[in-house]
Amino acid sequence: MSWKPDFAQARGPLYKAIAERLESDIKSGLLTPGTRLPPQRELADFLEINVSTISRAFKLCEQKGLICATIGNGTFVASDAAANSYLLHDAGDGIIELGSVFCETAVHEEVVAQMKKMVLEPDFGKLFRYGRAGGTQWQKESAAKLMKKAGYAAQAKDLLLASGAQNAIAAVLAGLFQPGDRIGTNEFTYPGLKTAANMLGIRLIPILQMEQEVTEEGLLFACKNEKVSGLYLIPDYHNPTTQTLSDNSRKAVAAVARQEKLIVIEDAIHSLLKKDPAAAIASYAPEQVVYISSLSKAVAPGLRIAFIAAPPQFQQSLTTALYNLNISVPPLMAELATRIIVSGTMDAILERHRLRNRVRNEIVDRYLQGYPVLGEAEGIFRWLLLPPHISGESFEAEAYQAGVRVYGAERFAVGNAKATNAVRLAIIAPESTSQLEEAMKILSGILKKHAASFSNGILDGEAER
């Protein structure tokens, strides 16, 4: 028995007491991520109670994301059960930020200039009214142009507006899924998806991959054995692993989505950063894909506006969910975003962002040369793989003590994902290239302390993952 709790003094419903004790032992570290829990019947026999009581307790913990059951393998403590999924934005005095994602402040001048023009217009006051549900035709047509730049030729009539990508994701989960539904995703994924899914009682299931690619076999296995009804993917510069899906993988996802009637959430948050983006998954299965594009990473984080391209059969449910979550997108924000798109300001900002990213990634490559650090030249993240005995969590703590904040893989892990020791580096977060260089010197120094671990096969073995 891997867990032998004592409930002799328990009060109230026993299933709640079991769930509370299980949660407490997980969060205290008594039960570590990956621990296999006793089969429900064996635990029931040990405690001399009905197996249905154990089932109810396990279900409560499963809904909280603390444990996960795999058909044929048993129930395990989730990989991220003890990790903090909230990515804070205050690193503290003297700490160089490489954890949370920030964009440069220089672009704000162009956004402010656009705003000043709007203020001088005679009908500016109209932008403080309630917005029109779904946005205006002009806003939708501008959003369609934006999506085309990102790799998807959407139709303006199919577009909806949301107050940022996180709002859009929450609306899709709330409008198209039910508590208890299962959605497949990468083994490490965007924490905002995790928190939204947990709040709505939706289970995230890690999809088996091959060489960091979602495969047809992995998806079909999840559909058959894990009963997933949806799929969430970031196809370009994935957060946190930096991977970009190949055309073959995108086509495979689309084919399975059509065959199994999966609802695919395609989060194109980073696609605009690619000079020549690949065709979106939605291009191959528009009837099954909800496509989300946003300006927060491409232009400025304060532009809390996102555009959703949804198949006709999902339109009403999404419109209702968006209204219930946020009533409407502020007209001022929608109009400002639209003008930034149509004026060409966005194109200029994007090009400067790409150049900035290339410069910063060159700095990372120079200081971390010889270490397995994944990522592309125009991306905003790097994924630093660590030796087996150094967890992302421990490296995160060590780096923070040295003056740099990074985020360990545990914050991004889904369910019972296989262990990968890594940290995410947000290379655009430091205020300057000199600050980024200082952070890289610190991280390089920490890595040199563990140099023997890397020389014992990590460079060859882990870099292939």
C-alpha positions in Angstrom: 0.0 0.0 0.0 1.6 3.3 -1.1 -0.9 5.3 1.1 -2.2 4.1 4.4 -4.3 6.9 5.9 -5.9 6.7 9.3 -9.5 8.0 9.6 -10.4 6.8 13.1 -11.0 10.4 14.2 -12.6 11.6 11.0 -15.8 13.7 11.3 -18.4 14.4 8.6 -18.9 12.5 5.4 -16.1 9.9 5.1 -15.5 10.4 1.4 -14.8 14.2 2.0 -12.4 13.3 4.8 -10.6 10.9 2.5 -10.4 13.5 -0.2 -9.2 16.2 2.2 -6.5 13.9 3.6 -5.4 12.9 0.1 -5.1 16.6 -0.9 -3.2 17.4 2.3 -0.7 14.6 1.9 -0.1 15.6 -1.8 0.5 19.3 -1.0 2.7 18.5 2.0 4.9 16.3 -0.1 4.1 13.1 1.6 2.7 11.8 -1.7 4.9 13.1 -4.5 3.9 13.6 -8.2 3.9 10.3 -10.0 3.1 8.2 -7.0 0.8 5.3 -7.8 -2.1 5.1 -5.4 -3.6 1.8 -4.2 -6.4 0.3 -6.3 -9.7 1.6 -5.0 -10.9 -1.9 -3.9 -7.6 -2.6 -2.0 -7.8 0.8 -0.2 -11.4 0.1 0.6 -10.5 -3.3 2.1 -7.6 -1.7 4.1 -9.9 1.0 5.5 -12.8 -1.5 5.9 -15.3 0.8 4.0 -17.4 0.6 0.9 -15.5 1.0 -2.4 -18.0 3.6 -3.5 -16.8 5.9 -0.8 -13.2 5.6 -2.2 -14.6 6.3 -5.6 -16.3 9.5 -4.5 -13.2 10.7 -2.7 -11.0 10.0 -5.7 -13.4 11.7 -8.0 -13.3 14.9 -5.9 -9.5 14.9 -6.1 -9.5 14.1 -9.8 -11.8 17.1 -10.4 -9.2 19.3 -8.6 -6.5 18.0 -10.8 -4.7 16.4 -7.9 -4.8 12.8 -9.2 -5.3 11.2 -12.6 -6.5 7.8 -13.6 -5.0 6.0 -16.7 -7.0 3.1 -18.0 -5.1 -0.1 -17.5 -2.4 1.6 -15.4 -4.1 2.8 -12.3 -4.4 6.1 -10.5 -1.4 8.4 -9.9 -0.7 11.7 -8.2 -0.7 14.2 -11.0 2.6 15.5 -12.2 1.6 19.1 -11.4 -0.3 18.4 -8.3 2.1 20.3 -6.0 3.2 22.9 -8.5 2.0 26.5 -8.7 0.3 27.1 -12.1 -0.1 30.8 -11.4 2.7 32.7 -13.1 3.2 35.8 -11.0 4.3 39.2 -12.4 6.3 40.5 -9.5 9.8 39.0 -9.4 10.9 41.2 -6.5 13.7 43.8 -6.2 17.0 42.8 -7.8 15.6 39.8 -9.6 16.0 39.6 -13.4 12.8 38.4 -14.9 12.9 35.4 -17.2 9.7 33.8 -16.0 6.7 35.9 -16.8 6.2 37.2 -20.3 6.5 40.9 -20.9 6.7 42.9 -24.2 8.9 45.9 -24.8 7.5 49.3 -23.8 8.7 51.1 -26.9 5.7 49.9 -28.9 3.3 51.7 -26.5 4.3 55.0 -28.1 2.8 53.8 -31.4 -0.3 52.6 -29.7 -0.7 55.9 -27.8 -0.2 57.8 -31.0 -3.1 55.9 -32.6 -5.2 56.6 -29.5 -4.5 60.3 -29.6 -5.9 60.4 -33.2 -9.1 58.7 -32.1 -9.5 61.2 -29.2 -9.7 64.1 -31.6 -12.5 62.6 -33.6 -16.0 64.2 -33.0 -17.7 60.8 -32.3 -15.0 59.5 -29.9 -17.5 59.5 -27.1 -19.5 56.7 -28.8 -16.7 54.3 -27.9 -17.8 54.4 -24.2 -21.1 52.7 -24.9 -21.8 49.0 -24.7 -20.2 47.2 -27.6 -22.2 45.4 -30.3 -22.3 41.6 -29.7 -19.6 40.0 -31.8 -18.1 43.3 -33.0 -18.8 45.5 -36.1 -18.4 44.3 -39.6 -15.3 46.5 -40.1 -13.7 45.0 -37.0 -14.4 41.5 -38.2 -13.0 42.2 -41.6 -9.9 43.6 -40.1 -9.6 40.5 -37.8 -9.9 38.3 -40.9 -6.9 40.1 -42.5 -4.9 39.6 -39.2 -5.7 35.9 -39.2 -4.6 35.6 -42.9 -1.2 36.9 -41.9 -1.1 34.2 -39.2 -1.9 31.4 -41.6 -5.7 31.1 -41.6 -8.0 32.5 -44.3 -11.1 33.0 -42.0 -14.4 34.4 -43.1 -15.4 37.7 -41.4 -18.9 36.3 -40.8 -17.6 33.5 -38.6 -15.6 35.8 -36.3 -16.3 36.8 -32.7 -14.5 39.2 -30.4 -13.2 38.5 -26.8 -11.4 40.4 -24.1 -8.1 38.7 -24.7 -7.0 35.2 -25.5 -7.5 33.9 -21.9 -11.1 35.2 -22.0 -11.6 33.4 -25.4 -10.2 30.1 -24.0 -12.5 30.3 -21.0 -15.5 31.0 -23.2 -14.7 28.1 -25.5 -14.4 25.7 -22.5 -17.5 27.1 -20.8 -19.6 27.2 -24.0 -18.7 24.0 -25.8 -17.8 21.6 -23.0 -19.4 20.3 -19.8 -17.9 19.6 -16.3 -16.2 16.2 -16.5 -15.4 16.4 -20.2 -11.8 15.5 -21.2 -9.6 17.6 -23.4 -6.3 16.4 -24.8 -3.3 18.7 -24.9 0.5 18.6 -24.8 2.2 17.0 -21.9 3.3 20.5 -20.9 0.9 23.4 -21.7 -0.1 27.0 -21.1 -1.0 27.4 -17.4 -3.9 29.7 -18.3 -5.6 26.7 -19.9 -5.0 24.6 -16.8 -6.5 27.1 -14.4 -9.5 27.7 -16.6 -10.1 23.9 -17.0 -9.7 23.3 -13.3 -12.2 26.1 -12.5 -14.8 24.6 -14.9 -14.3 20.9 -13.9 -12.8 19.9 -17.2 -10.0 17.3 -17.3 -6.9 17.8 -19.3 -5.3 14.7 -20.7 -1.7 14.6 -22.0 -1.5 13.3 -25.5 1.2 10.8 -26.4 3.7 12.3 -28.8 6.6 11.3 -31.1 9.6 13.6 -31.3 7.5 16.5 -29.9 4.9 16.0 -32.5 1.2 15.2 -32.0 0.5 12.1 -34.0 -2.5 10.5 -35.5 -1.8 7.4 -33.4 -1.5 9.3 -30.2 -4.8 11.2 -30.8 -6.7 8.0 -31.8 -5.4 6.3 -28.6 -6.7 9.3 -26.5 -10.1 9.2 -28.2 -10.5 5.5 -27.7 -8.9 5.0 -24.2 -9.2 8.4 -22.5 -12.5 9.5 -24.1 -11.3 13.0 -25.0 -13.9 15.1 -26.8 -11.6 18.1 -27.5 -8.0 19.1 -28.1 -6.1 22.3 -27.3 -2.9 23.1 -29.2 -0.6 26.0 -29.7 0.8 25.1 -33.2 3.5 27.8 -33.4 6.2 28.4 -30.8 4.4 26.3 -28.2 4.3 27.6 -24.7 6.4 26.3 -22.9 8.4 23.8 -25.1 8.8 26.1 -28.1 7.9 23.4 -30.6 6.2 24.2 -33.9 3.9 21.6 -35.5 4.9 20.3 -38.9 2.4 20.4 -41.8 2.1 16.6 -41.5 1.1 16.8 -37.8 -1.4 19.6 -38.5 -3.0 17.5 -41.2 -3.1 14.5 -38.9 -4.8 16.5 -36.2 -7.4 17.8 -38.7 -8.0 14.3 -40.0 -8.6 12.8 -36.6 -10.8 15.8 -35.6 -13.1 15.2 -38.6 -13.2 11.4 -38.0 -13.8 11.6 -34.2 -15.7 14.9 -34.2 -13.2 16.4 -31.8 -13.5 20.1 -31.0 -10.0 21.5 -31.6 -9.0 24.8 -29.9 -6.2 26.2 -32.0 -4.5 28.9 -30.0 -2.5 31.0 -32.5 -1.2 33.4 -29.9 2.4 33.3 -31.3 1.7 32.6 -35.0 2.0 36.3 -36.0 5.6 36.3 -34.8 6.5 33.9 -37.6 7.5 35.7 -40.8 6.1 32.9 -43.0 3.6 30.9 -40.8 2.5 27.5 -41.9 -1.2 26.8 -42.7 -3.3 26.7 -39.6 -4.9 23.4 -38.4 -8.2 25.2 -39.0 -7.3 25.4 -42.7 -7.7 21.6 -43.0 -10.8 21.1 -40.8 -12.6 24.5 -40.4 -15.8 22.7 -39.4 -14.1 21.3 -36.2 -11.6 24.0 -35.2 -12.1 27.1 -33.0 -9.3 29.4 -34.0 -8.1 32.1 -31.6 -5.8 35.0 -32.5 -4.7 37.7 -30.2 -2.6 40.9 -30.1 -1.2 40.6 -26.6 2.1 38.8 -27.6 2.2 40.2 -31.2 1.7 43.9 -30.4 1.2 44.9 -26.7 0.0 43.0 -23.7 -2.4 45.8 -22.7 -4.4 45.3 -25.9 -6.8 42.9 -24.3 -8.5 41.8 -27.5 -8.7 38.4 -29.2 -10.5 37.2 -32.3 -12.3 33.9 -32.5 -13.1 32.1 -35.8 -15.7 29.5 -35.0 -17.7 27.0 -37.1 -21.4 28.0 -37.5 -22.6 25.3 -35.2 -20.6 26.7 -32.3 -21.4 30.4 -32.9 -24.5 30.7 -30.6 -23.0 28.8 -27.7 -19.8 30.8 -27.9 -21.7 34.1 -28.1 -23.7 33.2 -25.0 -20.5 32.2 -23.1 -18.7 35.4 -24.1 -21.6 37.5 -23.0 -22.0 35.7 -19.6 -18.2 35.9 -18.9 -17.7 39.5 -20.0 -20.9 41.0 -21.4 -19.1 42.6 -24.3 -15.7 43.7 -25.5 -15.1 47.4 -24.7 -15.7 49.3 -28.0 -12.7 51.5 -27.3 -10.4 48.5 -27.1 -11.9 46.9 -30.2 -11.7 50.0 -32.2 -8.1 50.8 -31.2 -7.0 47.2 -32.1 -8.7 47.4 -35.4 -7.0 50.7 -36.3 -3.6 49.3 -35.4 -4.3 46.4 -37.8 -5.6 48.4 -40.8 -3.1 51.3 -40.5 -0.1 49.1 -40.9 1.1 49.9 -37.4 0.9 46.2 -36.5 3.1 45.2 -39.3 5.8 47.6 -38.3 5.6 46.5 -34.7 5.7 42.8 -35.7 8.8 43.3 -37.8 10.6 45.0 -34.9 9.5 42.3 -32.5 11.0 39.7 -34.8 14.3 41.5 -35.0 14.3 41.9 -31.2 13.7 38.3 -30.8 16.5 37.3 -33.1 19.0 39.5 -31.3 17.9 38.1 -27.9 18.0 34.5 -29.0 21.5 35.0 -30.3 22.5 36.1 -26.8 21.0 33.0 -25.3 22.7 30.8 -27.9 26.1 32.5 -27.2 25.9 32.1 -23.4 24.2 28.7 -23.3 26.2 27.1 -26.2 26.7 23.4 -25.6 23.6 23.0 -23.5 20.3 21.6 -24.8 18.2 24.7 -25.0 15.4 24.4 -27.5 13.7 27.3 -29.4 13.6 29.2 -32.6 15.2 32.5 -33.6 11.9 34.5 -33.7 10.3 32.9 -30.7 9.9 34.5 -27.3 10.7 31.4 -25.2 13.5 28.9 -24.8 13.1 25.5 -23.2 16.3 24.5 -21.3 16.5 20.7 -20.7 18.2 19.6 -17.5 19.9 16.4 -16.3 17.6 13.7 -14.8 18.6 14.5 -11.2 17.9 18.3 -11.4 14.2 19.0 -11.5 12.8 22.2 -13.0 11.5 23.1 -9.6 14.9 22.9 -7.9 16.6 24.7 -10.8 14.0 27.4 -10.5 14.7 27.9 -6.8 18.5 27.9 -7.4 18.2 30.5 -10.2 16.0 32.7 -8.0 18.6 32.6 -5.2 21.2 33.7 -7.7 19.0 36.6 -8.9 17.1 35.2 -12.0 13.5 34.0 -12.1 12.7 31.2 -14.5 9.8 28.7 -14.4 10.2 25.0 -14.0 8.5 22.4 -16.1 6.3 21.3 -13.2 4.2 24.5 -13.6 3.2 23.4 -17.1 2.8 19.7 -16.6 -0.5 18.0 -17.4 -2.0 15.1 -15.5 0.4 12.2 -15.3 2.8 13.5 -17.9 6.1 11.8 -18.1 8.9 13.5 -16.1 10.9 16.0 -18.1 13.4 18.1 -16.2 13.4 21.5 -17.8 12.8 25.3 -17.3 11.2 27.9 -19.5 13.1 31.1 -20.3 11.0 34.1 -21.4 13.8 35.9 -23.3 11.8 39.1 -23.9 11.1 39.7 -20.2 14.4 41.4 -19.3 14.2 45.2 -19.7 17.3 45.3 -21.9 19.8 43.1 -23.8 22.4 43.9 -21.2 20.1 42.6 -18.4 19.4 39.5 -20.5 23.2 39.0 -20.8 23.6 39.3 -17.1 20.9 36.7 -16.6 22.6 34.3 -19.1 25.9 34.7 -17.2 24.1 33.7 -14.0 22.3 30.7 -15.6 25.5 29.6 -17.3 27.3 29.7 -14.0 24.7 27.5 -12.4 24.8 25.0 -15.3 28.6 24.8 -15.1 28.2 23.7 -11.5 26.2 20.7 -12.9 28.5 20.2 -15.9 29.3 16.6 -15.1 25.6 15.7 -15.3 25.4 17.2 -18.8 28.5 15.4 -20.0 27.1 12.1 -18.9 24.7 11.9 -21.9 22.2 14.7 -21.3 23.5 16.6 -24.4 22.9 13.7 -26.7 20.0 12.0 -25.1 17.8 14.8 -23.9 18.3 17.1 -26.9 16.5 14.6 -29.1 13.3 14.9 -27.1 
